[in-house]
Amino acid sequence: MDQIKRILFVCMDNTCRSIMAEEVMRSVCRDRKLEIASRGLIVLFPEPLNPKAVAVLTGNQMAPQKECSEGLQESDITEGTLILTMTEKEAQMVKESFPMAENVVSLGAFIGKPGDITEPHGGSLADYGACYEYIDLMVKLAAESLFRSEDNEEKQKTEDE
């Protein structure tokens, strides 16, 4: 993978899972020059974020950077963008809809633990909390993997000079 400058989390509607993943990654990447955002695959019009997802984030001392969902656009896919989806199906949908996207993978596949992060839609606040906990773990593992490879590249450059 080329050097990652931007991470884009994608789920179906950008009202819950991708928002949570975006905020967890943002909390991990405070000191890194990395743009972090989230988008949805099927966003016909901006929808408010899921109130249970917002409540779970607030309970974990995080606040979403936006109030409404945003759809994935071709202009979102730039050089150095890594797109991490919540499911394998969503990764496939991104690849089909945006063939120019080079770095598209599900979050589970990225960290070597294939499996989908399912939508807790209609569930209890506890269900949203459990979804957040799983996303928190997966995103932190992804960040560790990403930063380890970046740090190794920087170390190699320094040694070569």
VMD Tcl script that draws the C-alpha trace (Angstrom):
set ca {
  {0.00 0.00 0.00}
  {1.20 3.51 -0.77}
  {1.71 5.93 2.08}
  {-1.64 6.54 3.71}
  {-2.61 10.19 4.06}
  {-6.31 9.71 4.65}
  {-8.50 7.03 6.20}
  {-12.12 6.88 5.17}
  {-14.48 4.62 7.12}
  {-17.49 3.49 5.11}
  {-20.75 1.78 6.08}
  {-24.14 1.68 4.42}
  {-25.70 4.91 5.71}
  {-23.01 6.78 7.70}
  {-25.21 7.24 10.76}
  {-23.64 4.76 13.21}
  {-20.76 2.32 12.62}
  {-18.53 4.42 10.37}
  {-19.08 7.45 12.62}
  {-17.94 5.44 15.65}
  {-14.91 4.11 13.77}
  {-13.99 7.63 12.62}
  {-14.05 8.98 16.16}
  {-12.07 6.08 17.64}
  {-9.38 6.50 14.96}
  {-9.35 10.26 15.50}
  {-8.75 9.71 19.24}
  {-5.83 7.37 18.46}
  {-4.23 9.59 15.79}
  {-4.04 12.89 17.64}
  {-0.36 13.52 16.89}
  {-0.25 12.15 13.37}
  {-0.76 14.03 10.14}
  {-3.62 11.89 8.93}
  {-7.04 12.97 7.70}
  {-9.86 10.83 9.06}
  {-13.44 10.86 7.81}
  {-16.46 8.65 7.27}
  {-19.04 8.21 4.54}
  {-22.03 6.07 3.61}
  {-22.70 4.01 0.51}
  {-26.43 4.72 0.35}
  {-27.16 8.28 1.42}
  {-29.99 9.77 -0.61}
  {-30.14 12.85 1.62}
  {-28.30 13.88 4.79}
  {-29.78 12.08 7.79}
  {-29.14 12.86 11.45}
  {-26.70 10.55 13.20}
  {-28.20 7.69 15.19}
  {-28.92 9.06 18.69}
  {-27.83 5.80 20.35}
  {-24.51 5.88 18.52}
  {-24.02 9.50 19.59}
  {-24.90 8.58 23.20}
  {-22.34 5.77 23.20}
  {-19.66 8.08 21.79}
  {-20.52 10.75 24.36}
  {-20.26 8.16 27.12}
  {-16.75 7.42 25.88}
  {-15.73 11.11 25.89}
  {-16.00 11.48 22.11}
  {-18.15 13.70 19.95}
  {-18.91 13.25 16.25}
  {-17.39 15.89 13.97}
  {-20.61 16.19 11.99}
  {-24.34 16.11 12.61}
  {-25.57 14.42 9.45}
  {-24.61 11.53 7.21}
  {-22.56 12.05 4.05}
  {-22.51 9.87 0.96}
  {-19.32 8.52 -0.57}
  {-18.38 10.55 -3.65}
  {-15.73 10.06 -6.31}
  {-14.03 13.21 -5.01}
  {-13.50 11.47 -1.64}
  {-11.21 8.92 -3.26}
  {-7.83 10.56 -3.60}
  {-4.27 9.27 -3.78}
  {-3.20 7.98 -0.39}
  {-6.75 7.22 0.76}
  {-7.37 3.98 2.61}
  {-11.03 2.99 2.63}
  {-12.01 0.70 5.49}
  {-15.53 -0.71 5.35}
  {-17.48 -2.36 8.13}
  {-18.33 -5.48 6.09}
  {-16.93 -7.48 3.18}
  {-20.11 -6.73 1.21}
  {-19.58 -2.99 1.66}
  {-15.97 -3.31 0.47}
  {-17.23 -5.08 -2.64}
  {-19.86 -2.40 -3.21}
  {-17.22 0.36 -3.00}
  {-15.01 -1.48 -5.50}
  {-17.92 -1.92 -7.91}
  {-19.18 1.66 -7.60}
  {-15.74 3.29 -7.57}
  {-13.35 1.19 -9.69}
  {-10.64 3.85 -9.34}
  {-10.44 3.18 -5.58}
  {-7.22 1.26 -5.04}
  {-7.05 0.73 -1.26}
  {-10.43 -0.71 -0.26}
  {-10.74 -3.43 2.36}
  {-13.01 -4.36 5.22}
  {-11.72 -3.41 8.65}
  {-11.60 -7.09 9.66}
  {-9.62 -8.12 6.59}
  {-7.22 -5.20 7.10}
  {-6.18 -6.51 10.51}
  {-6.24 -10.15 9.44}
  {-9.38 -11.04 11.36}
  {-12.06 -11.36 8.69}
  {-15.54 -10.79 9.95}
  {-18.22 -8.19 9.62}
  {-19.20 -5.44 12.01}
  {-22.96 -5.67 11.84}
  {-25.37 -2.78 12.25}
  {-27.08 -2.71 15.66}
  {-30.06 -0.92 14.01}
  {-33.13 -1.13 16.20}
  {-31.20 -2.63 19.11}
  {-30.93 -1.44 22.67}
  {-28.37 1.07 23.91}
  {-26.42 -1.93 25.21}
  {-26.34 -3.35 21.65}
  {-24.88 -0.07 20.39}
  {-22.39 -0.13 23.24}
  {-21.29 -3.65 22.30}
  {-20.93 -2.57 18.66}
  {-18.80 0.38 19.80}
  {-16.56 -1.89 21.91}
  {-15.95 -4.17 18.92}
  {-15.26 -1.20 16.62}
  {-12.93 0.28 19.26}
  {-10.88 -2.92 19.35}
  {-10.78 -3.35 15.56}
  {-9.84 0.28 14.86}
  {-7.08 0.25 17.47}
  {-5.66 -2.95 15.97}
  {-5.82 -1.33 12.51}
  {-4.05 1.79 13.81}
  {-1.34 -0.32 15.42}
  {-0.78 -2.20 12.17}
  {-0.81 0.95 10.07}
  {1.52 2.91 12.34}
  {3.93 -0.01 12.73}
  {4.37 -0.21 8.94}
  {4.68 3.61 8.67}
  {7.24 3.71 11.47}
  {9.24 0.89 9.84}
  {9.25 2.80 6.52}
  {10.49 5.95 8.29}
  {13.19 3.94 10.09}
  {14.30 2.38 6.80}
  {14.51 5.82 5.12}
  {16.64 7.12 7.98}
  {18.97 4.13 7.80}
  {19.32 4.47 4.01}
  {20.39 8.12 4.31}
}
mol new
graphics top color blue
foreach p $ca { graphics top sphere $p radius 0.5 }
foreach p [lrange $ca 0 end-1] q [lrange $ca 1 end] { graphics top cylinder $p $q radius 0.2 }
display resetview
